[in-house]
Amino acid sequence: MSYLRHSDPAIAALIEQESRRQATVLRMIPSENYASPSVMEATGSCLTNKYSEGYPHRRYYQGQEFIDGIEDIALERATALFGAEHANVQPYSGSPANMAVYLGLLKPHDRVMGMDLSAGGHLTHGAKVSFSGKFYEVRQYGLNPSTGLVDYEAARALAREFQPRLIFTGASSYPRTIDFSMFRQIADEVGAYLVADISHISGLCLSGDHPHPLPHADVVTTTTHKLLRGPRGGMILCRAELGAKIDKAVFPGLQGGPHNHVTAAIAVALGEAARPEFNEYCHQVVKNARALAQGLLDQGFKLVTGGTDNHLVLIDAAAQGLTGKGLAQALEQAGIVANANKVPFDPRTADDPSGVRLGTPALTTRGMGQAQMAQVAGFIGQVARELDDPAALARVRAQVAEFCAAFPAPGVMV
Ligand SMILES: Cc1ncc(COP(=O)(O)O)c(C=O)c1O
């Protein structure tokens, strides 16, 4: 940052501090990761200077000979990697990708079904506070109270009664496998589009650690910055016949010029995800999540569904007389960064919920394995036991910093 340090020391200093933070804490927010130095180089490149509204070889601005090549490669890699007929790599992020699906396939006030936020769904799947709950008629499905798993039969009954035009599946805090084929059957029964939002699990769908949403879903959406380890962005994959509708919804329906620096970085991340090492990484993410879950159970924590099939675990802190926020704040003081989260059927509010959500993607990128997850669970147990003792939390913080030093964070300056 030789230029920035000189021209804007305040921002440079904050970036450096954030960099140090990312290297010295255990980053366990399941939607976060470390993008590779190559992805970061593409994101920080001169491509940010270029306007290119439209799509490759059909632009509204001149000077696209290299930009077109970049987007062509991103599209080729996206369709090949996911086995999709059509891709759009321009959505600015996951929420705009989902918004484009609504805009492309529905009319305002059409009927939509999505998973409830408190069951683990995402805001854009029909929550009242989101555009999706405001501009569409939404009914939400949830979990079976006795198992904590998606209640497919209740979802089917709701679909039959409500007759939605579109069903969203996918989640932000669901630790188990989603049965896309079951949702396909439900969508077929009522003639609805099926959209699979695999933002959290896209890497696992590629590595075979989670069933693939294709060919079941009509449309697949994903962020590119979580398990996929790319830049902050979004992507839509769909059947060829829906491609024109989706493309028109993204541009000109919703967005202006694509973020070409992000498109290039998405291409780089997809190139990385096509290598065998990426599959190994995803397998390890799941092994680590299982080891973390076991470690937490050994520490006396209660976990939603009792464990995990994917990259995340959800602690029910209320079972130990704690609040999710209280535990998340104490963890942060100890150098373990997670997020407070609702648990299924949570009597508490989203601002001050009962659970804490933890994931393994970022720690796995740093090279940690199952043995380290047992140690991390030990740190978390110590924090929960000594929550009100700042000196004890500071001691854990020092241990965490020492522990982190053995696992360098890619692309992060120390
Ligand atoms: C399932 C799911 N969909 C969509 C999004 C939205 O992505 P973004 O925050 O990039 O808009 C998220 C973000 O966490 C998510 O978990």
The ligand as a Tripos MOL2 file, in Angstrom:
@<TRIPOS>MOLECULE
LIG
   16    16     1     0     0
SMALL
NO_CHARGES

@<TRIPOS>ATOM
      1 C1        -28.2210  -17.8840    1.4340 C.3       1 LIG1
      2 C2        -27.7890  -16.4780    1.1640 C.ar      1 LIG1
      3 N1        -28.2550  -15.8510    0.0880 N.ar      1 LIG1
      4 C3        -27.9150  -14.5910   -0.2020 C.ar      1 LIG1
      5 C4        -27.0580  -13.8890    0.5990 C.ar      1 LIG1
      6 C5        -26.7830  -12.4470    0.2910 C.3       1 LIG1
      7 O1        -25.5140  -12.1940   -0.0910 O.3       1 LIG1
      8 P1        -24.9030  -10.7050    0.0140 P.3       1 LIG1
      9 O2        -24.6780  -10.4350    1.4440 O.co2     1 LIG1
     10 O3        -23.6850  -10.8140   -0.8220 O.co2     1 LIG1
     11 O4        -25.9220   -9.7750   -0.5970 O.co2     1 LIG1
     12 C6        -26.5160  -14.5010    1.7320 C.ar      1 LIG1
     13 C7        -25.5840  -13.7550    2.5940 C.2       1 LIG1
     14 O5        -25.2040  -14.0980    3.6400 O.2       1 LIG1
     15 C8        -26.9070  -15.8290    2.0390 C.ar      1 LIG1
     16 O6        -26.4760  -16.4490    3.1330 O.3       1 LIG1
@<TRIPOS>BOND
     1     1     2 1
     2     2     3 ar
     3     2    15 ar
     4     3     4 ar
     5     4     5 ar
     6     5     6 1
     7     5    12 ar
     8     6     7 1
     9     7     8 1
    10     8     9 2
    11     8    10 1
    12     8    11 1
    13    12    13 1
    14    12    15 ar
    15    13    14 2
    16    15    16 1
@<TRIPOS>SUBSTRUCTURE
     1 LIG1         1 GROUP 0 **** ****
